[in-house]
Amino acid sequence: MKRRGVFGGLGIVLLAPTLARAQRSTLPLVGVLSLLPEAAVKDQLIAFQRGLEETGHVGGRTVAMEYRWADGNPDLLPQLAADLARRRPAVIVAAGGNIAALAVKRATSTIPIVFTAVRDPVADGLVASLNRPGGNMTGVAILAGELDAKRLQLLDEIAPSEGPISALINRQNPSAVAQGKALEAAARTVGRTIKVLFVGTMGELHETFAALGQQRDRRLVVASDPWFSSHRTEIVELAARHLVPCIFQWRQFVEVGGLASYGPDFSEAYRQAGILTGRILRGEAPGNLPVLRPTKFEFVINRTAARALGLTVPPAVLARVDEVIE
């Protein structure tokens, strides 16, 4: 188990032990549970702090922050969530999609909870509805499935082929079956067939990419999943090694060498979660705060990755790109 002390603004405030304890006792406490390691969500936590500040709260000055990191291991989440709940914070923030949110939900039914980026919180059983969540939870829904058809179309334009498109899904994710069905439905809407590939270990991930590399039609959509995000460098390296054109949900994959991404602005989702957290600290009930949805979406292409795959991105596609990484 890893603990973090009081964070001030975007950095750590080093306080004498007695003063630190006194300050924590007088400030409302916000606990953050993250499935991913600290380094993987550094930029998102900055955005979260920015959202808090928009409501008049500053970490380390008006609110104390305490963190628990699962470092990509979902088996640690129940213990870490229970540990945070025992601290009786004013709010618990669940970072890491539905897996972290479900762990916190099981740990407490009374402490307010804000989830940061969940694919479909209604389908996952986190809230009763987006407009009236009820209970002790609210947060940000990325509703990634609604963008599946667009990703398929973009991949078809970047790497055209008449064959089927494959989709990579983490079988350990509680939404795995729903993700597969959503992708199959999206493929039908754009007149394509799709092969859903489920993996759950690094060994299966390596085997799947090796098998794709032997196929003539080896285009791949990588589904939204915290485990995939925590292993994005390995996934991008496998795609490059086996010459598999991939489109991802998040720009973070493209930043480490992935071909393309289309989806919500991840940092914006965390900023919105910070705003919700601040509103709860001001006395609003989470069950009365509608679940927010991202308002910013971005299409990012890595042209170096495209050239390595032997692809020339059509001008019509480049005209719609929000950012080109060389």
C-alpha positions in Angstrom: 0.0 0.0 0.0 1.3 3.4 -0.9 0.3 6.6 0.8 0.8 10.2 -0.2 0.9 13.2 2.0 -0.6 16.7 1.5 -0.3 18.1 -2.0 -0.2 21.8 -2.5 -1.3 23.1 -5.9 0.6 21.0 -8.3 3.5 20.1 -6.1 4.2 18.6 -2.7 4.2 20.9 0.3 6.8 19.8 2.8 5.5 20.5 6.3 6.8 19.7 9.7 5.0 16.6 11.0 3.0 18.4 13.8 2.0 21.2 11.5 1.0 18.7 8.7 -1.2 16.8 11.1 -2.8 20.0 12.4 -3.5 21.2 8.9 -5.0 17.9 7.7 -7.3 17.9 10.8 -8.8 21.3 9.9 -9.0 20.9 6.1 -11.6 18.7 4.3 -10.0 15.6 2.9 -10.3 14.4 -0.7 -9.1 10.9 -1.3 -8.1 9.8 -4.7 -8.0 6.1 -5.8 -6.2 5.5 -9.1 -5.9 2.2 -10.9 -3.0 3.6 -12.9 0.4 4.6 -11.4 1.1 8.2 -10.5 3.3 8.9 -13.5 0.6 7.7 -15.9 -2.0 10.3 -14.8 0.3 13.2 -13.9 -1.2 15.5 -16.6 -4.8 14.5 -15.7 -4.2 15.2 -12.0 -3.0 18.7 -13.0 -6.3 19.1 -14.9 -8.3 17.8 -11.8 -6.6 20.4 -9.6 -7.5 23.1 -12.2 -11.1 22.1 -11.9 -11.0 22.2 -8.1 -9.5 25.7 -8.3 -12.4 26.8 -10.5 -14.7 26.2 -7.5 -12.4 28.0 -5.1 -10.4 25.0 -3.7 -6.7 24.6 -3.8 -5.0 21.3 -2.8 -2.9 21.8 0.4 -4.4 25.2 1.2 -8.2 24.8 1.3 -8.4 21.0 1.0 -6.1 18.1 1.9 -5.4 15.5 -0.8 -4.6 11.8 -0.1 -3.7 9.3 -2.8 -3.8 5.6 -3.2 -2.1 4.0 -6.3 -2.9 0.5 -7.6 -0.1 0.8 -10.1 -2.1 -1.0 -12.8 -3.1 -3.9 -10.6 -6.9 -4.1 -10.3 -6.6 -6.7 -7.5 -5.3 -4.0 -5.2 -8.3 -1.7 -5.7 -10.7 -3.2 -3.1 -8.1 -3.0 -0.3 -7.1 0.5 -1.3 -10.7 1.7 -1.6 -11.6 0.3 1.9 -8.5 2.0 3.3 -9.5 5.4 1.9 -13.1 4.9 3.1 -11.8 4.3 6.7 -10.2 7.8 6.5 -13.7 9.2 6.2 -12.8 11.8 3.5 -15.3 14.4 2.4 -15.1 13.0 -1.2 -13.5 10.0 -2.8 -12.4 10.4 -6.5 -12.1 7.2 -8.5 -9.6 7.5 -11.3 -9.3 4.6 -13.7 -12.6 4.0 -15.3 -15.3 1.7 -14.2 -13.0 -0.7 -12.4 -11.8 1.9 -9.8 -15.3 3.3 -9.6 -16.9 0.0 -8.8 -14.3 -0.7 -6.1 -15.1 2.5 -4.3 -18.8 1.9 -4.7 -18.4 -1.4 -2.9 -16.3 0.3 -0.1 -18.9 2.9 0.9 -22.5 3.8 0.3 -22.4 7.1 2.3 -19.2 9.0 1.3 -19.6 11.1 -1.8 -17.8 9.6 -4.8 -16.8 11.3 -8.1 -15.6 9.0 -11.0 -13.4 10.6 -13.6 -13.9 8.9 -16.9 -16.3 5.9 -17.1 -17.5 4.5 -20.4 -21.2 4.1 -19.5 -21.9 4.6 -15.7 -25.6 3.6 -16.1 -24.8 0.3 -17.8 -22.1 -0.4 -15.2 -24.5 0.1 -12.4 -22.9 3.1 -10.9 -25.8 5.6 -11.2 -29.5 5.4 -11.9 -29.3 7.9 -14.7 -27.1 10.5 -16.2 -29.4 13.4 -15.3 -30.4 12.1 -11.8 -27.6 9.9 -10.5 -29.1 9.3 -7.1 -27.2 7.7 -4.3 -23.7 8.9 -3.4 -22.0 8.9 -6.9 -21.6 11.2 -9.8 -18.8 12.0 -12.2 -17.8 12.1 -15.9 -19.1 9.7 -18.5 -17.0 9.4 -21.7 -19.6 7.2 -23.4 -16.8 6.0 -25.6 -19.1 3.5 -27.4 -20.9 6.4 -29.1 -17.7 7.2 -31.0 -16.9 3.6 -32.1 -18.4 4.1 -35.6 -16.4 7.2 -36.1 -13.2 5.4 -35.2 -13.9 2.6 -37.6 -14.5 5.1 -40.4 -11.3 7.0 -39.7 -9.2 3.8 -39.6 -10.8 2.7 -42.8 -9.7 6.0 -44.4 -6.2 5.9 -43.0 -5.6 2.2 -43.8 -8.1 1.3 -46.5 -8.9 -2.4 -47.1 -11.9 -4.5 -48.0 -11.4 -7.0 -45.2 -12.7 -7.0 -41.7 -11.4 -4.8 -38.9 -10.3 -6.4 -35.6 -11.1 -5.0 -32.1 -9.0 -5.5 -29.0 -10.9 -5.8 -25.7 -9.7 -6.6 -22.2 -11.7 -9.6 -21.0 -11.0 -8.6 -17.4 -13.0 -5.4 -17.8 -16.6 -5.7 -16.4 -17.8 -4.0 -19.6 -16.0 -6.4 -21.9 -19.1 -8.1 -23.3 -20.9 -4.7 -23.7 -17.9 -3.2 -25.5 -17.8 -6.1 -27.9 -21.5 -5.8 -28.7 -21.2 -2.0 -29.1 -18.3 -2.4 -31.6 -20.2 -5.0 -33.6 -23.2 -2.7 -33.8 -21.0 0.2 -34.8 -19.4 -1.9 -37.6 -22.8 -2.7 -39.0 -23.7 1.0 -39.1 -20.7 1.7 -41.4 -21.1 -1.4 -43.4 -18.1 -3.3 -42.0 -17.5 -6.6 -40.3 -15.5 -6.8 -37.1 -13.6 -9.5 -35.3 -13.6 -9.1 -31.6 -10.4 -10.2 -29.9 -10.3 -10.7 -26.1 -7.1 -10.6 -24.2 -6.4 -10.6 -20.4 -2.6 -11.1 -20.0 0.5 -9.7 -21.5 1.2 -13.1 -23.0 -2.1 -13.0 -24.8 -1.4 -9.5 -26.0 1.9 -10.6 -27.6 0.2 -13.7 -29.2 -2.7 -11.6 -30.6 -0.4 -9.0 -32.2 1.8 -11.7 -33.6 -1.2 -13.5 -35.1 -2.5 -10.2 -36.6 0.9 -9.5 -38.2 0.5 -12.7 -40.2 -2.9 -11.6 -41.7 -3.4 -9.6 -44.8 -6.1 -7.5 -43.2 -4.6 -6.5 -39.8 -6.3 -3.2 -38.9 -7.1 -2.9 -35.2 -9.4 -0.7 -33.0 -8.1 -0.8 -29.4 -11.0 -0.4 -26.9 -11.0 2.0 -24.0 -9.6 0.2 -20.9 -7.4 1.3 -18.0 -5.2 -1.8 -18.3 -4.5 -1.0 -22.0 -3.7 2.6 -21.0 -1.2 1.5 -18.4 0.5 -0.7 -21.0 0.2 1.8 -23.9 3.9 1.8 -24.6 4.0 -2.0 -25.0 0.9 -2.0 -27.1 2.3 0.7 -29.5 5.6 -1.2 -29.7 3.8 -4.4 -30.6 1.7 -2.7 -33.2 4.9 -1.2 -34.8 6.8 -4.5 -34.7 4.0 -6.5 -36.4 2.9 -3.6 -38.7 -0.6 -3.4 -37.4 -2.4 0.0 -38.1 -4.3 0.9 -34.9 -6.7 3.6 -33.8 -7.0 4.3 -30.1 -9.4 6.1 -27.8 -6.8 8.4 -26.2 -4.1 10.7 -27.6 -1.6 9.4 -25.0 -1.2 6.3 -27.2 -0.3 8.5 -30.2 2.1 10.5 -28.1 4.2 7.4 -27.5 4.2 6.4 -31.2 0.7 5.0 -31.9 -0.9 5.7 -35.3 -4.1 7.6 -34.5 -6.7 8.4 -31.9 -10.1 9.8 -31.7 -12.0 10.5 -28.5 -12.7 12.9 -25.7 -10.1 15.1 -24.3 -9.0 13.0 -21.3 -7.6 16.0 -19.3 -10.9 17.8 -19.8 -12.7 14.9 -18.2 -10.5 15.2 -15.1 -11.1 19.0 -15.0 -14.8 18.4 -15.0 -14.3 15.8 -12.2 -12.5 18.5 -10.2 -15.4 20.9 -10.7 -17.9 18.2 -9.4 -15.6 17.5 -6.4 -15.5 21.2 -5.6 -19.3 21.5 -5.8 -19.7 18.6 -3.4 -17.2 20.2 -1.0 -19.4 23.3 -1.1 -22.3 21.2 0.1 -24.1 19.9 -3.0 -25.2 16.3 -2.9 -23.6 14.0 -5.5 -26.9 12.3 -6.3 -28.3 15.7 -7.4 -25.4 16.6 -9.7 -25.9 15.3 -13.3 -23.1 13.2 -14.7 -21.1 15.4 -17.0 -20.0 14.5 -20.6 -16.9 15.7 -22.4 -17.5 18.7 -24.6 -14.1 18.5 -26.4 -13.0 15.7 -28.8 -9.8 15.4 -30.6 -8.5 13.5 -33.6 -4.7 13.0 -33.5 -2.4 11.3 -36.0 1.3 10.4 -35.7 2.7 10.8 -39.2 6.0 9.1 -38.3 4.0 6.0 -37.3 2.1 6.2 -40.5 5.2 6.3 -42.6 6.7 3.3 -40.7 3.6 1.4 -41.5 3.8 2.3 -45.2 0.7 4.5 -45.1 0.1 7.9 -46.7 -2.5 9.8 -44.8 -5.0 11.2 -47.3 -5.3 15.0 -47.5 -9.0 14.8 -46.8 -8.2 13.1 -43.5 -5.4 15.5 -42.6 -7.8 18.4 -43.1 -9.9 17.0 -40.2 -7.1 16.3 -37.8 -6.8 18.4 -34.6 -3.1 17.6 -34.2 -0.4 15.9 -36.3 2.6 14.5 -34.4 5.7 14.2 -36.5 
